[in-house]
Amino acid sequence: MACLFCDIVAGEKPAFVVASEPVGMAFLDIRPVFKGHTLVVPPTHIETLTDLPEADLAGYFGFVQRIVAAVKESMGAQGTFVAMNNTVSQSVPHLHTHVVPRTKGDGLRGFFWPRTKYASDEEAQSYADDIRAKV
């Protein structure tokens, strides 16, 4: 099965490329939240963050960091929203990091997910303990 992002990295599909380095490629999202919304992908087919080899983390996230700075400066943004989905809501099954320019009052408030609360400190502690046990 063909992967759209692999095809973009290979130059087989068009994209508005922002940057390309051995550690990754960055290109504009074709359905941006805001103009300048950029996707950063590793150059090889990796589906989720947990599949990214530990040896590649520093290079990949260093590249993401440079793209974040460039998007913020280029778009005159006050900040950025940086996110990635893993499997659920991942429209293309290839690891990608969203870099979305943000400005106070841009209307994104509450856009991505509903919030909830823990019933008690004890319930919160039980979640923390369970996650800690799996780290």
Beta strands, then each sheet from edge to edge (+ up, - down):
strand 1: 17-21
strand 2: 24-28
strand 3: 38-41
strand 4: 79-83
strand 5: 97-102
sheet 1: 1+ 2- 3+ 5- 4+
end
